[in-house]
Amino acid sequence: MATIKDIAKLAGVSHGTVSNVLNGRGNVSVEKIEAVKKAAQQMGYQINAQAQSLRTSKNSGAALILPHINTEQYHQLYCGLRQSLRASFADDLDLYITNDIPSAETDILQTLAAKSYQTVITVSCLADSEIYYQTLRLPKERILFVYRHPLQAQARFSLDYAQAAEAIAIEIAREHPQQVGVLCEPLAYTNSQLFVATLTDTLTRLSPSTQLRVIPSPASECHTAAFDFFDGQPPQVLVAQDSDKSRCLTQAAYLGSTEPCPAIWQLSDNNPAVIANQYSYQMNYTRLGAEIARFICATEPQPTEQIIANHGFALDIRPTATVSGRDETLNMLILPSPSTDALKKLLPHFYRQTGIKVNLAVYPYDEVFEILSNLHLHPYYDLLRIDIACFPWFAEKMLMPLAEIAPQLPALLDNFSAEINHHFSLIEGKAYALPFDASTQLLFYRRDLFEDPTLKRMFYEKSGNELKIPTNFEEFDAITAFFTATHQPDNPLRPIGSSTTLGSSGLIASEYLLRYYALGGRLVHQDKPIQLEPSVAIQALQQYLQQLSVTINLKSEWWNASVTQFEQGQLAMLIMYMNLFNDVAHSPLSTAIGYAPVPGNLPQMGGGLLGMSRFSNKKVQAEQFFHWLYSAEITEHLVLLGGNSAHHSIYQNQRILHLYPWFNLLRDNPATGIRESRGLQGELFNLRHAEIIIGQGVTNVVNKIMDAEQAIYYVNQRLLNEAQT
């Protein structure tokens, strides 16, 4: 086994330098970091190897690597293995969780190499097993691959997924369904490949007219993937590779379809669920763990590939109830957003519950604003989604107070904080609307970049400062400039620093005002009209212009282009409203997302609210819709599908907090958000229009039509003229 001395000699550096690199210390030059990396890799080590891996100390015991522990098949595998080992295995069974993240699994292997386990049992998400053999240096028969068998894996264990798939296909084929949907693990995994291939072959043989629709999905995305089966006509039969996927399909059918839930066939070792039309094929998850334990403890040689047979069927068949609908509608004006997309998926559930169909009229921001400004020409809208920026201006003119719709509706505001209700519901103490996708700005960043030792050292050599999460815009701009200067188009570890959106005056104003507020500026003043404070406004404008040279400038009319750039790994940092960002948690980048308060820690509040148009007479239907939408159950699913909410129940939901960890920041540190849409005495003004004026002034400087002083004077004169008229 290589030592620090060996790596130091090959890299041409000191022992202390190797130790510093292997332990992630930043006091090493970029050249020496790269030299140690190259030498360590040549000797079979990765840079994340712990220094202990170069020692000769030996431990014993077994390690179990699982994607997660909270699903049936992995929990029962662990329990069966642990219980069986207790009787005849003196050493510990240590558990490691990868969350199906390859980089996390390779890091775990480095930890295991340092501890020198006797046996490693793994449900691996890696494509090739060779990294196990090179890193762990164990006999190949002591590294046991379960369920998923990467290339070159020698010792393999699994249940009989071919047996299960054939038995299910035989039963399904009796009815000759037109379409069968399959929700399974990614097909890169051998157990999923075998299950789907056998299901396909058997159905093709017994029911040639049946079409198979397969949606592979990692565990973290099953809730969203399940809804894809109900975007249109759902299959007549659904097949779930495990009970968690079955639960996701049941929920998607319940919430996302107007039809009764199709028959569901699931693999499970639990007692059958008391759900109509659900069939369980029982898998021996616990027995598999016991068989692996027997192999570990055996003194005589055993086959290194074992496929364990299953129980068979356990059926639970109950009649399906149907709900007849009534011919009623609600028309909602709304803009495109992740929350709108999530709501659209859930509306079939509202229709099935009430018989009321909700039609979403989705228009861009500027068109929504134009319609609201002339709502008397559009009396056919019943429900209105209004942005926080213009809510106070429109509320009394366009919305029916909640208490006039139904006396009980204002009680729904108890689910939100006083601050949220102030901005999204109340005008002079009267409730006009309910918060919909209320949110705030946050700083999102690539955590892997800020933890990379090479980048940390490069930044230190360039600036003399530590690469850390920026707390003010001076730091933010310096880090942005650094990443942009080191950008390499084909290198995922060398993205551009950040982005600026220049396609809309309103968006330009929002990005500019964040800097203006961070410097202490305000629009609303005690003794003068709405205006920018000239000295602060000029300073913020100069900052804004400077950052244009170090960011990617997007000519987009909405922030979706910036979010897409971040989601694709092309940006190191992005300041964004939460309600437009949550959907990124469902992307492959999710595990690398870090989050923090915005520079200056004075974010603008964003998102919008829902109210009923004064021109609508559908009070009963609107009341039913609001009670449905603001129930804890529907709020939870809205957020899980990528939407946003400030509902109190969200901050108590561990599933949501795990998927969107930035909600923890808002729960533990309530945002001191700002959105100046009313004066100090509560007087109202059209903030949306004011932001357009500000954005146009900034644009004049960007286009070199005005200098900074002229632009701020121009903005203030227009704001004064608007106030007077």
N, C-alpha and C positions, 0 to 999 in steps of 0.2 A: 504494500500500500504506500502511495506517495506521501511525503511529508512536506511541511512548510519549506524545509531546506531544499528539497527537490524542485519545488515550484519556483523558489527564489533564484536558484541557479539557472534554470531554463529561461526565466524572464529577465535575468540580469539585474535584479533588484535585491534589496535587503530583506532579511526575515521579517523585520517590523513592517515593511511596506506590504508584504503578502498578507500578514495578519490584519493590517488596516483595511485592505481591499476585501478580504473574505468576511470581515465583520462589518462592512458597509461604512467605515469611517471616512470622512470627507477630506482629510488632510493629505491627499495623494494627488499628484498631477494626473491629467487626463492621459498622457502618454504612458505613465506607469500603470494606471488602471487597465488600459487596453493590453499592455504587455502581460500583466498578471492574468487577465481573462484568457488570453490566448494560450498561455502556458498551462493554466488549470484545465482548460478544455482538452488540450493535447494529452493530459494525464488522466482524463476521464472524469474531471470534476467540473461542475458549473459554478458560476460566480456566486450563486446563492448558498453554496455549501457552507455549513457552519464550521468554525474552526475546529470543533471537536471531531469532525470527520477525519482529520489528519492524525488523530491520536489512535492508540492501539487498545484503548480500554474496551472491554466486552460486556454487553448486557445479554439478557436472555428474554424469552417470552415470545409472544406472537402479536402482530399488529394487524388490525382489520381496517381497510380503507373503503369507505362507502361514499356514494354521492351525497346522501343525507340519511337521517335516521328516523324521520317522521312519517315515512310511508310504510305501508303494511309489509311489503316484501323485504325491505332492508331491516326494518325493526325486528321482524320475526327471524330473519337470517342471523342477526346479531344475538337475539335471545337463545335460539337453538344452539348456536356455536358456543356461546358463553356457558350455558347450562351444561352442555355435554363435556366441555373441557374441564369444568370444576372437579369432576370425579377422578380424572386421570392425568391432568396437566398441572404441574406445580406452579408454573409461571403465570404472569399476568397476560390478559388480553387487552391491548390498548386500542382505542378507537380513534380514527382520523377521518375528517369529513372534507370532501373536495368541492361540494356543490356543483359537480360536473364541470369544473374549470380546469383545463389542462395545466395552466401555469401553477395553480394551487397544488395539483397532484405532483408535479415535478418538484415543487418546494418540499412537499411531504416526504418524497423519496430521499432528499438530502438529509432531512431530520432522521429518517429511519436508518440511513447509512451511518450516521453518527452514533446511533444507539445499538447497532448490530443485532437486530432481532434474529431469532432462529428461524421464524416462519413469518411470511407476509401473505395475507389473504386480501384480495382486492377485487372490487367491482370498478374496473378502470374505464376512464373516458378517453384514454390515449389510443392512437391508431396502431402503434407498434409496441411490442413488449420489450424490445431490445434495451430501452432505457432502464427498465427494471433490472435486467441482468447486469448491465454495465455499472449501474450505480450501487446496487445492493451487494454485489459479489457473493450472493448465496447460491447454493446448488439449485438448479432450475426446478427440481421437484419440490423445493421449499417455498416457491413463489406460486401461489394458487390463484388462478384467474377464474372468477365466478360470474356466471350469466353472460358477460361480454368477453370475447376471446380475441384480443388484438393479434396482429400478425406475429408469427413465430412463438406464440404462447405454447408452452410445453404442458404444464399441469392445468387441466381445464375441468370445471365443474358447472353443472347447470341442471335445471329441471327440463322436462321434455316438452319444449314449446311446439314441436311438430305434432306430438300426440294431442296437445290441447287444441291447436289450430284445426286439425283434421276433425276432431270430435265436434267442435263448434260449427265448422263448415257443413258437416253432414246434417246437423239439426237445422241450420238456416236454409239449406238447399231444399228441404221438404216443402217450403212455402214459395220457392222460386221468386224471391223479391226482385224488383227492378234494380234497386241500388242498395249496396251495403257500404256503410262508412266505417273506417277503422282509425281509431286514435291510438297511436303507438309511440314508443320511444324512437329516437332518430335511427334511421336504417343503417347507419354506420356501425351500430352495435349488433353482434352476431345473433343474440337471442331474438331481437326484433326482426332482423332479416329473415330468420328461419320461420318465425311465427307468420309473418306476412306472406312469405313465399309459399308456405304450405296451405295457408288459407286461400290464396289465389289459385293455386293448382287444383285444390279439391273443389272449389266452387266452379271453376272452369269446366271440370269434368262432370259434375253433378247438375249444375244449373248454368249452362253456357250463356243464357240471356242476362244473367245478373252482372251488373257493373260494380266494380270495387273502387271506392274512393278512399285513398290512404292519406292521412295527414300525420306525418311524423312530428313530434314535438318534445323538446326537453321538459322536464318536470316543472320548471319555473314558468313555462309559457302555456301549460295545458289549459288553464282557465280561459285564456284568450283564444287559443286554437280551437277549442270545442265549439265556440260560437260560429266558426266558419261553416260548420255543417248546416246551420240554420239560416244562412244568407241565401234565401230562395227556398226551393222545395227541398225539405230534408230527406235523407235516405229512409227507407222503410225499416231498416235494421242497422243498429250500431254495435260495434265491437270495441271493447276497451281492453288494453293490454294489462291493466291493473285496476284495483278498486279506486285509486285516486283519480284516474282518468275517467272511470265510470261516474264518479261523483261530479266531475267537471261537465261531463255530457248531460247529466241529469239537470244540473243547474242551468246550463245553456238552453236546454229544451224548455225548462220552466220559465226562464226569463226572456229568451230570444225567439220564441216561436208561438204562433197562435194555435198551433195544432197540438194534440196530445203527444206526449213523449213517445218516440218509437221504441220498439223492443231493444233492450241493451243486453249484450252478452259480455260478461266480464271474467277476467281471471282473478281469483281471490282465494284466500285460505280462511277468511272469516265466515261466520254464519251469514246466510243470504240477507241482504238488506230488505226491509219491509217497504218495497217500492214496486208499484204496479209494473208488470211486463218486464221484469228484470231477471236475468238468468245468470247463475254463477257456476263457473267451471273451477273446481277447487284444486289449488296448487299446493304442493308440499313444501312451503317456504321453510318451516321450522325443521322439517326432516332433512332438508338440504344442509342446514347448519350442522345438524348432528352427524351427517355423513362426512362432512369436511373435518369435523373434530375427530372422527374415527380414523380418518386418513392421517391426520397430524400425529396422533398418538400411536399408530400402528408400529409394531416392531418388524413385521414381515413386509416385503415389497408389495405394493398394490398398483393397479392400473392408474395412470395419471390423467385419464379422461373418464369421468363418470357422469352419466345422464340419469337423473332420478325420475322415476315415474310419478304420475299425479293421482289424486283421488278420483276425479271424474266430476259428474254433474251434481249440483244441488240446486233445485229449481224453486222459484217463488213466483207464482203466476196469479195475478189478481185482475179483475176487470178494470178497464180504464174509464175514468169519468171525463165528460166533456162539458164545456161551458159555452152556452150560446150567447152571441153578441147582439148588441143593438146598433142600429144605424145612426151613430152619433160621431161627431168629429170635433177636434180642436185644431186650429191653425196656429203654428208658432213661428214667429220671425226670429231667426238666430243666425249667428255668423259661424264660419267653419273653425273648428278647434278640436283637440282630442276629446274634450268633454261632450261636444256635439256628436262625435263619432260613437262614443260610449253610450250616450242616451239613445241613439238610433238603434243600437243592438238590444236595448232593454224594453223598448216600446211595445213589442209584441206581448210582453207579460202584462202591461197595463191594459192592452186591448182585451186579452183573455180574461182579466179580472173584472173589467168594467163594461166591455163592449164599446168603449170610446176609442176611436182611432185618432192619433195625433199626427198631423201632417207637418213636417219640418220644411220651412222655406229658408234655405241656407243661402245667404248673400254675403259678399265681401263687406268689410268694415264700413267703407265709405258709403256703400249703397244702403246698409242698415241705417246709418246716420241720416241719409237723405229721406228714407221712408219715414223714420221717426219724426223728422222735421215737418213732414206733410202727412201725418197719420190720418187726417180726415179724408184723404184720398184713398186710403187703404183700410176701410172699416171691417174688412173680412178677416183681419188678424185678431185672434183671441188672446194669445200669450206673446209677450215681448221679452226678448233677452236684450238688456240695455247695459252698455259698458259703464263702469264705475265713473269714468271721466265726465259723462254727460247725464248720469242718473239724476242728480239734484235739479238740473235744468229742465228735464223732461217729466219728472215724477208727477207733480200736481197737474200738469197739462194733459198728460197722456195715460196715466195709470189710475185704476180704481183702488182705493185703499183696501187693505186686506180685510179689515173688519166689515166692510160693505159687501165683500164677496161672501164671507161667512164669519160669524162672531168668533169661531174657534181658531181661525187661521193665524192670528198674531201669536198664539201660543207656540207655534213652530219656531219662532225666533229664540226660544229658550235653548235651542240646540246650538246656538252660536254665541260668540263672545260679544260683549258690549261694544268693543271697537269695530268688529265686523258689522254689527247691526247699524252702528252710526253711519258707516260708509255705504252700506249696501241695502238699507231698508228704510231708515227713519228720516223724515223731513219734519222739523219742528215737533218732534215727538210722535208723529203719526207714521204707522207702518204702511208703506206702499208696495213693497216687494220682498222677496226672499232671496238670500244669497245663492247664486248658482255655482260658478266656478271661481269664487273669491280666492285671491292668491296674493303673493308678494314676489318681489324680485329676489333672486339668490345668485350667488356666484357658483357656477359649476365648473369643475376642472378635472383633468385627467390625473388621477391619483398616481398611476404608474409612472408618469413623467416626473412628478415632484419627489418620488422616492428613488428615482434612478441615480445611482452614485456617479455615473459619468456626467450626466446632465448637471447634477448638483455641483460637481467640481468645475465643469465648464463655466457655469454661471458665476461661481466664486472667482475664477481666474479673470473673468471679464469685468465683473462689477465690484469685487471685494466684499460682496454681501452673500448671505445664505439664501438659497432658493427655498422659499417658504410661501405659504398662502398669503396673498397680499391683503393688507388691512386698510390701505388707502390707495388713491389713484396714482400717486407717484410710484408706488411699488408695482401696482398693476400694469402701468405703462412700461416700466422698465422690464418686467418679466415678459410682457407681450412682445416688446422689441427684441428681446433675447431669442425667444422661440422663432420669431419670424426671420431673424438673421441666420439662424441655424437650420432653417427649413430645408428638407430634402423631399421632393414630391413622392418618391417611392419608398420612403422609410417611415413606418408608422410611429417610430419614436422621435420623429423630427417634424411635427406639424407646424402650421402657422399659429401665431400667438392667440389671436381672437378675431372677431368679425365686427363690422359696422354695417348697418342696414340703411341704405340711402334711397329707397324707392318710394318713400311716403313721408310727407311733412310731419304727420303725427308721430311716426316711428322715430324720425330724426329728433323731434322734440323730446320724446321719452328718454332716449339715450343721452341727449345733452343735459336734460334736467336732472338726471341722476348725479352728474358731476356738479351741477350748480347747487343742488341741495347738500352735497357732501362738503362744499365750501361754506355752507351756512346761509346761502341765499334763500329767499322766499318770494312767492308771487303775491301773497296776501299780506297786507300791512295794516298797522293800527290807524295811521293818520294820512294815508295817501291811497290812490286808486291801485287796482291790480297792475303790477308792472314788475319787470326784472330790476334788481339792484345793479346799476351799471358797472361798478368796479368788480363785483363778484361775477357778474354775467360775462364780462370781457375775459376774465381769467379762466372761467370755465370753457368759454368758446376757444380760447387759445389752446387749452388742453385737448379739447375735442378735435381741433384741426391737426394737432400734433399726432394724435393716435390714428388718424386716417392713414398716415404714412407707414404704419407698422401693423395694420390689420388688413384682412381681406375685405374689400368693400363690395357689398352685394346690392344690386339694383333690383330689390324685391319689394313688393307692396305689403308684405307681411313677414313675420319673423320665422316662418316655417323653413326658409332657406338656411338661416343661421342654425336652427336646431338640427336640420339634416346634415349640415357640415360637421357639427359636433358629433352627431350620432355615427357618422362615417369615419371618425377618428382624425379629421382634418384640422381640428382646432385644439389648442391646449387648454383654453379657458373660454367660458361664455357666461355673460350676465343675462339672465332670462327670467321671465315671469313663470312661476311654477305651473300654472294652468296650461302653458304651452309646451312644457318640458317633460311632464310626467311620462309621456309615451315612450321616451328614450329608455326608461327602465325595462322595457320589453325588448330591447335590442341587444345584440352581442356585446356591445360596449358596456353593458350595465354594471359588470363587476369592477370596472375601472373608474367609475364615476365618484368623484369627491364633491363635497358641497361645503359652503361657508357663507356667512353674511356678506353682503356686497361691500366693496370698498367704501369707507366712510360710515358704514352701518346705518344708513338712513334710506331704506328701499322705498320705492313707490309701490303702492298697492295696485293690483291689477285684477283682471277678470270682470265678471258681470253678475247680473241678478235677473230674476224672473218676476214679472208682474203681469196683471191682466189689463188689457186695453179697455179704456173707457168706452170704446165703441162696441164692445162685445156684450152680449146678453147671456152668455153661457156660464153663469156663476156656479151652478151645481156641478157641471163637468170640470170647471177649473178647480173647484175645491177638492174634488176627488183626485185630480192630477197632483195637486200640491201635497196632499196627504200621502199619496203613493210615493212621489219622488223624494220626499224628505223623511221617509222611514229609514231606520238604520240599515235594514236589509238592502234596499235599493241603493242607498248612498254608498254602502260598502262595494257593491258590484260596479257602480259607476266609476269608482276610483280604481278598483282592480283592473278595469278595462282601459285605463289610461286617462280617465277624467280627473277632475280636481274638486275638492270640497273643503270647506272650513268647519263642517259639522263636527261637534264634540266627539261623536262616536269614532271618528277616524283616528283620533289620537290614542284611543284605547285598543285599537285593533292590531294585534301583533303581526298578523299576516300582511297587512298594509304597511306597517312600519318596517317590516323586513324588505318588502318590495321597493318601497320608496323611503329610504332611511332619512332623507331630508325633512320629512314630516317630524322627525324627532327634534330637529333644530327649532322648529316653530312651536312644538309642544313645550320644550324645556326653556326656550327663550322667546317668549311672545314678541312678535315683530312690532317695532315702533314705526310702522309704515306711514307714508305720507301720500296724500292725493288731494291737492288744494282745489276742491270744486265748490267751496262756499267760503264766505268771508268770516272774519272773526266774530261777528254778531249773527252769523247764520245766513247772511244774505247770499243769494245764489248768483252764479255766473256760469257761462258756457265754457267750461274748461276745455272741452274738445276743440272748440273754435279757437280758444287761446293757444292751444298746443299747435294747431295748424299755422297760426301766425308766427309763433316762435320757430317752428320748423322751417318756414319759408325764409325767415331772417337768417338762420344758420345756413340754409342752402345758398343764399346770396353771397355769403362769404366763401363757401366751398367753390362756387362758380366764379369767384373773383370779381363779382359785380360791386361788392361793398367791402370795406375793411371792417374789423370787429366793432369799432366804436360806432360807425355808421349803421351797422346792422342792429345793434342793441337800441340805438335811438329810433330806428325805423320800427322795431318791434314795439317799443313802449308807446310810440305815437299811435300805432294802429290799435293797441290795447286800450288806450285812452279814448280814441274815437268810438270804439265798439261799446265801451262802458257808457259813454254819453248818449249813444243812440239806443 
